[in-house]
């Protein structure tokens, strides 16, 4: 999926759209995508001015957004149908490597469970072959 396709599944827009491309998707199972990290990202102005590091919460948000796309693809809906996937929680999140301007985050999410509009995903973010972040993401599908 290119960016215009992704925008059909996510209500987020600049500067908060955190998925640049979906490279693989298997409905009900797995999704992979990319977030290109540019020095022009607004949060680098303050985090940190002399040594820019992508905030961990933004890495987690990237994984959550990718997970939401998988949820929508799985059920055949989109925000145009009046629904979205709200970020409902995260567990067991660990950061293994700093993410800096020029890095490309390779994101992946595997669907673990979906029950009563609550979705759980096992997520990872990589820079090259180095794991940058891993954790469980929970989303809640609901009306916009």
C-alpha positions as CSV (number, residue, x, y, z in Angstrom):
1,X,0.0,0.0,0.0
2,X,1.2,3.5,-0.9
3,X,0.4,6.5,1.3
4,X,-2.9,7.3,-0.4
5,X,-4.1,3.7,0.3
6,X,-2.9,4.0,3.9
7,X,-4.9,7.2,4.4
8,X,-8.1,5.2,3.5
9,X,-7.5,3.1,6.6
10,X,-6.1,5.6,9.1
11,X,-7.8,8.9,10.1
12,X,-4.4,10.4,11.1
13,X,-2.8,13.1,9.0
14,X,0.4,15.2,9.1
15,X,2.1,15.6,11.4
16,X,0.7,12.4,13.1
17,X,0.5,9.9,10.3
18,X,3.3,7.5,11.3
19,X,3.1,4.8,8.6
20,X,4.7,5.6,5.2
21,X,4.1,2.3,3.4
22,X,2.6,-1.1,3.9
23,X,4.8,-3.7,2.4
24,X,2.9,-6.9,3.3
25,X,-0.6,-7.7,4.6
26,X,-2.3,-11.0,5.3
27,X,-5.8,-10.3,6.6
28,X,-6.4,-11.8,10.1
29,X,-2.7,-12.6,10.5
30,X,0.1,-10.2,9.8
31,X,1.1,-6.8,8.5
32,X,4.5,-5.1,7.7
33,X,5.3,-1.5,6.9
34,X,7.8,1.3,7.0
35,X,8.2,4.6,8.8
36,X,10.9,6.8,7.4
37,X,12.5,8.9,10.1
38,X,13.4,12.4,8.9
39,X,15.2,15.1,10.8
40,X,12.2,17.3,9.8
41,X,9.9,15.5,12.2
42,X,8.4,18.1,14.6
43,X,9.4,16.3,17.8
44,X,13.1,16.5,17.0
45,X,13.1,20.2,17.8
46,X,12.8,19.4,21.5
47,X,13.8,15.7,21.7
48,X,16.7,16.5,21.9
49,X,18.0,19.7,20.2
50,X,21.6,18.6,20.2
51,X,21.1,14.9,19.8
52,X,17.8,14.1,18.0
53,X,16.3,10.8,19.2
54,X,12.8,9.6,18.1
55,X,10.6,9.5,21.3
56,X,9.6,6.0,22.3
57,X,6.0,6.9,22.4
58,X,6.2,7.8,18.7
59,X,7.7,4.4,17.9
60,X,4.8,2.8,19.8
61,X,2.3,5.0,18.0
62,X,3.8,3.8,14.7
63,X,3.2,0.2,15.7
64,X,-0.3,1.0,16.9
65,X,-1.2,2.7,13.6
66,X,0.1,-0.2,11.6
67,X,-2.0,-2.6,13.8
68,X,-5.1,-0.5,13.1
69,X,-4.6,-1.0,9.4
70,X,-4.5,-4.7,9.9
71,X,-7.6,-4.6,12.0
72,X,-9.5,-2.7,9.3
73,X,-8.3,-4.9,6.5
74,X,-9.3,-8.0,8.5
75,X,-12.9,-6.9,8.9
76,X,-13.2,-5.0,5.6
77,X,-14.0,-1.6,7.1
78,X,-12.4,1.8,7.2
79,X,-12.9,5.2,8.9
80,X,-15.2,6.1,5.9
81,X,-17.6,3.5,7.5
82,X,-17.6,5.5,10.7
83,X,-15.2,3.4,12.7
84,X,-11.6,3.7,13.9
85,X,-9.2,1.7,15.9
86,X,-8.4,3.6,19.1
87,X,-5.1,2.9,20.9
88,X,-6.3,1.2,24.1
89,X,-3.1,0.0,25.7
90,X,0.4,-1.4,25.5
91,X,2.1,-4.1,27.5
92,X,5.6,-5.6,27.7
93,X,7.1,-2.7,25.6
94,X,10.8,-2.7,25.5
95,X,13.2,-0.3,23.7
96,X,16.4,-1.9,22.5
97,X,18.0,0.7,20.3
98,X,17.7,4.5,19.7
99,X,16.0,5.6,16.5
100,X,17.6,8.7,14.9
101,X,17.0,10.8,11.8
102,X,17.9,8.9,8.7
103,X,16.8,5.6,10.1
104,X,14.0,3.6,8.5
105,X,11.7,1.7,10.9
106,X,10.5,-1.6,9.6
107,X,7.3,-2.2,11.5
108,X,5.4,-5.5,11.9
109,X,2.3,-6.5,13.7
110,X,0.9,-10.0,14.2
111,X,-2.8,-10.4,15.3
112,X,-2.9,-12.3,18.6
113,X,-6.6,-12.0,19.4
114,X,-9.8,-10.1,18.6
115,X,-12.8,-10.3,20.9
116,X,-15.7,-8.0,21.3
117,X,-14.0,-5.2,19.2
118,X,-10.8,-5.4,21.3
119,X,-7.8,-6.4,19.3
120,X,-4.3,-7.5,20.6
121,X,-1.2,-7.4,18.4
122,X,2.4,-8.6,18.9
123,X,4.5,-5.8,17.4
124,X,8.1,-5.1,16.6
125,X,10.0,-2.2,15.1
126,X,13.4,-2.8,13.5
127,X,16.2,-0.6,12.1
128,X,18.0,-2.8,9.6
129,X,18.5,-6.1,11.4
130,X,18.5,-4.5,14.9
131,X,15.4,-4.7,17.0
132,X,14.5,-1.2,18.2
133,X,11.2,-1.9,20.0
134,X,8.9,-4.8,20.8
135,X,5.6,-5.0,22.7
136,X,1.9,-5.9,22.7
137,X,-0.5,-3.3,21.4
138,X,-4.2,-3.3,22.2
139,X,-6.7,-1.4,20.1
140,X,-10.5,-0.9,20.5
141,X,-12.6,-0.7,17.4
142,X,-15.3,1.9,17.8
143,X,-17.3,4.6,16.2
144,X,-15.6,7.8,15.2
